Amino acid sequence: MGANVESDIKVALFDRLRDAIGLWPVAYPNVKFTVPSNKRYLRVSHQPNETQTPFLRAGEKEHEGLLQVTVVEGIGKGDIKATDQASLVVQLFKHLTEISSLSGNIQIPRQPSVAPGFNTKTTYELPVTIRYRLFSD
């Protein structure tokens, strides 16, 4: 087990995105990132939830949360390529996927959801929400 379960979870989820083939560049929290000239990239954030201990054996904890991957496309380019990227992210974290971390296996308990896309002043954004959980001692 690593020093911090939440950090172990984040590293494993981020590594899965980084190592995927066919995905656009990924902007990670608080890491220097240059937006590509075509404005096509993924923006990721990790949102852990409260750690729970319901109905588990003594000392076992349930860590759950969300990984938000926002597909970003330049405005005025349509939504087909962004939708294709969102589909790749969904497949990467599909229902029942297990991802190894230093603290144990991270489970994806349900299919990721793709929210409706929206425009900003300069981009079209398509959020993908991935729920995860990990049981630890």
N, C-alpha and C positions, 0 to 999 in steps of 0.2 A: 504494500500500500504506500502511496506517495505521502508527502507531508500534509497535503490538504485535498480532501475529496473533491471539492468544487473546482479547484485548479486542475486536478487530474481529469475531471469530466470535460472542462473547457479545452484542455490540450487535445484530448482524444477526438472531440467533435471537430475542432478546428483542423486537426491533422487530416481527418477524413475528407474535408472540403479541399484542403491544399493538395492532396494526393490524387484527387479525382481527375479523370481525363475528359476533356471537352468543355470544362467549365471556363467561364470568363475569369479574369483576374479578381482576386478577393481582397477587399479592404477590411482589415481587422481593427478592433477597437484600440485606440491610442498607439497605432503603428503608422509611421509615415507611409503615405500612399499617394501616388500621382495618378489622377484620373486619366485613363487612356483618351486619346484624341477623338475616338469614336464614341466616347462616353458609355461604353458597355463594360459593366463590372458588377460584382456582387458585394453587398455591404452586410456584414454579419454582426450580430450581437448575441450575447449569452445572458439569459435572465433566469437565474436560479430561484426556486421557490423555497419556502420554509422546509426545513428537514423535519420529517414526521417519524413517529414510532408506533403507528397503529397496528394492532393485531399481529405483531411480529415477535419472533423469539427474543428472549432477553438480550438487550444491548444492540439489537439490529436496528439500523436506521434506513429510512427511505429518503433518498435525495431525488428530487424531481425538478423540472424546470422546462424552459423553452429555449430553443435555438431559433433566432429569427434571421432568415437569409432574405435580403431584399435584392431582387434583380433590378438593376438600373440600366436604362436604355436612353439614348439621346431622344429628345422630344421630336415628334414629327416623323418618326421612322416606323410607325406601326407597332403592333404588339406581338407579332408572330415569333420573332427571334427571342424576345423576352419570355414568352410563354414556353418556348422550347427549352430555355435555360431553367425555368421553374420546374418543368417536367424532369429534367436531369437531376435537380436537387431532390425532388420528391423520390425518384428512384434510388438515389444514394442513401436516403434515410427512410426507406419504405417500412411499412408496418411489419413488426416482428424482427427487424434488423437488430443484431447485437454487435456492439463495438467494444473492443477491449480497451481498458484503461488500467493504470497502475492500482486503482482502488477497486477494480472488479469490472464486470460486464455492464455496459450501459445498454438498456433496452429501449427500443422505440415501440411504445405500447399501442400506437394508433397511426393511421396513415397521416402524413403531413398535410396541412391545408394550405391552399393558395387563395389569398384574399383578392378581391377586385383590385385591379391596377388603378393608379391615379397619376395625374400630371402635377409636376412642380413647374417653376418658371423655365427650367432648362432640361428636365428629365421626365421620363415615364418610369414609374416604380411599381413593382409587382412583389408584394410580400409573401414569403413562404414561412409558415410556422411549423416547427418540428417539436413535438413533446418528447421528453426522455425521462427515464428514471434509472436509478442504480440503488441496489441494496448493499449496505456495508455494515461491518461490525463496529 
